[in-house]
């Protein structure tokens, strides 16, 4: 009855329905625990442990009844005051969420006891992520070393092929089991509600700051930063150019003015594809103009592309704001990717026509979950910026994802969304992997070819591809492609932490034109051959890449040695810089 009443009210009320369903689920869990405990008690002759479990279940049930009463009172109060202000309604929503969180904490069992509302410690979250990452690094090392021995055995001891294959297969099972247990520990540690709430709160704060920055009280007197959408590169690269401009605007507290008329992808400009980046301030007029860096009192500054920026400020990627860093480092495994993703979230708000195109594309292709997004970049990249990778390499990673997923849930159909600039890739995948449901549009792939890339049809195709890649549960691609990195960045706004939802076949994540990327050494290493370097705890290593075989390559900034080192012996160094705190944005 309550749910029907709520659904009949305005959109504010509809927000309550998911909360109520969650609450009902917790009640069912409590009843289940009660029944289980009672059965256990009767089968163990009334032992002390069974009595304690029964008593605990009864306490949880009583607590649930109390929450039930409180929820009913809150809903009755809301229904009586349905015509009151938005602030009053928001207060009601907050109270309801708080009650449900308390109930959720109770349902998490012993893990939830004593969990603070401000979440886990930074040390706990870092250690949890490190264990997960290093489990994967251990597998990378084992797989690489055994594969080397297999190749040698084919020539000198072929009888070893079968036992080596059996060893590798069992080791893969071990790896998947460990990763599953780590994921279950995260889900059961009592902090999951905090993670979701913190992700939503941080995103809301940043989006409010960007909205305020882009809508000054007086556009005619506002300080502005002019960015021209004229960088001679592909779509992903141009998106990253706009994000770089936006970060510069945020850091200097200047309203970003985007000049996009004549854009090579759409001559009419950005505003016909995505919503304007300001509601009130779109012109570049001002009393004074200068090129970067200008003066603090120069009203309008014009930015060059990031490659020509001089001087280079410390707040370029991969840096994050100091005032958000403590929260962000606790929440997310790769804070800079989250930070970039927030700018894309603000920028990529589709117009009605673009939104309709995206919805039609999802329906036409039959896109649904679970699904892995695969981006295969060919044409102009291969042989220049990236090596060739056969579809088998991509699908090995896809198989691994589904093998892992099926340890915890039933998969009705293995699905893969394939995006490429080569239409033959989609057909090849369908032919070689008939047990998969392969989703992809060869026409979009044809339009992504270099000769037809800068057309409206091609633009719609690449926007749809990135959108569907970012909506996928997991991403397999090459991070040498900016399209892949953009999809990965957008994905971060859809989960509390999606930093591990990818497999790159080549590069680690990077941002074109970024400042240095350093890692801190936590375990010593003495070189075993001429390819490796010495590292000591406390050293900084400028990382050049991960070879995905247990080793990374980099430069020890203490010794200036360049070479390989075990990937698990370092931690990422998060670059933190002081940026405006926007105190007037609550």
C-alpha positions, 0 to 999 in steps of 0.5 A: 500500500505504501509503495502504491501511494509513493508511486503516485506522487511526484518524482521525489517520491519515486526515489523512495521505492528502491530504498523500500525494496532494499529494506524488504530484502533485509527483513527476508534475510533476517527471517532466513537467519532466524530459521537457519539458527532455529534449525541448527539449534534443534539439531545440536541438542541445544548447544551454547553456540546454537543458542547464541546464534538464535539469540542474535537472530532474534535480536536482528529481527526485533531491530528490523521490526523497530526500523519497520516502525520508524520507516512507516512513521517517516513515510506517513510524515512525508505523505502528510507534508507532500506539498512542502519545500524541496529542502524538506523533502531532501531531509526526508530522503536523507533520514530514510537513507540513514535508517536503511543504512543502519539496517544494512549494517545490522544484516552484514553480521559480525563484519558490520559490528563497530563499523564507523559511518566515515568508512574504512581506513585508508590503510585498509583500502590500500592493502585490500587493493594491493592484495588483489592487484598482486594476486593478478601480478603473481598470475602474470608471472606464473603464466609467463614463466610456464609458457616459456618452459612450454616452448622449450619443452616442445623442442627438447622434452615434448612429454612435459607438455601435458603436465605443464598444461595441467599445472597452468590450468590448475594455477588459473583455477587457484588465481580465480578462486583467490580473486573471488574470495577477495571480492567476497571479503570486500562485499562482506566487510560492512563498508559497501554502503559507505563506498556507494554513498561516498562515490555519489557524494564526491561526484555530486560535489565535483559536478556542483563545482563545475556547474558553478564555475561554468555559470558565473554571476556576471559573464561580462566580467568573469575571468575566462579561459578560451579553448579551441576545438581544433587539435589535429587528431582523432575523436578520443584525442580531441575529448582529452584536449577539452578535458585538459582545458577544463582542468586548467579552467578549474585550477585557475577558477576561470570559466571555460569557453569552448570555441568549436565552430568548424570542428572537423567532426561536426562543422556546426560545433559541439553544441549540436552534439552535446549540451552547451558547457554553460547555461549563461556564459558562452562568449569570449568577450572581455576587457583584456586578452592574452595567451597562456600564461598571461596575468592573474588580472587578464580577463580572457586567456587562450590556451595552446594544446597541451603539448605546447603548454609553457610553463607547465603547471603541476596540476596537469594530469596525473595530479588530483586536488589536495582537498579531495585527495584523502577521500578519493584515495580511500574510495578509488584504486586509481584516483586520476582516472576518476578525476578525469571521468568527472570532467567527461561526465559534465561535458558529455551530456547529449542533446535530445537528438544524440540521446535518441541515437544512443537509445536506438543503438542500444535497442537495435544491437540488442545490448544487454548485460552481462557483456564485455566490451572489446575495442580493437584498434587497427588501421592507422594505429597498427605499425605506428603507435601500436603493435598488432594484436589478433582477436584471439588475444582479446578473447582470451581475456574475455574468456578469463573474465567469464570464467571468473564471473561464473564462480559467483553467478550463473551466466545465461549467455556469454556476450561481447560487444566488439567495436573496431575501425576494421569491419572484418574484426566483427565477422572474424569474432563471430566466426571463431567464437560461435558460442558467444553472442557477438554484438557489433555494427560493421557499418560503424566500423567502416565509417571509422576508417581514416577516409570517412572518419570526419563525417556526421555518421562517423561521429555518431558511430564513435559516440555510440561505440564509446558509450557502449564500451563504457556501459560494459561490465569489463573492458578489453582493449589496448590503452594505446588507443584514446578511444579505449581510455575515454571509455575506461574514464567514463566507466568510473562514474558508473561504479564506486571503483571501476579501476580494475574493470579492464585488461589492456593488451599493451600500455598501462593507463596514461593521459597524453601530455601528462606530467611524470608518472612515478611509483614508490618502491616498497620492497627491495630488488637486486637485479638477476640479469642485465635487463633488471635494475636495483631498487630500494624501499623509498626509491621513486621509479618513473614507470614506462609500462607494465609488461604483464609478465610480472615485470614493469619497466622504469627509471630509478630516479635515484640511480638513473638506471633504466630497466625491469623490476618486479611489478609487485614491489612498488606502489603507485605514487599519487600526485597531489596538488593544491587547487581552489577549494570552491568554499561557496559550493556546498 
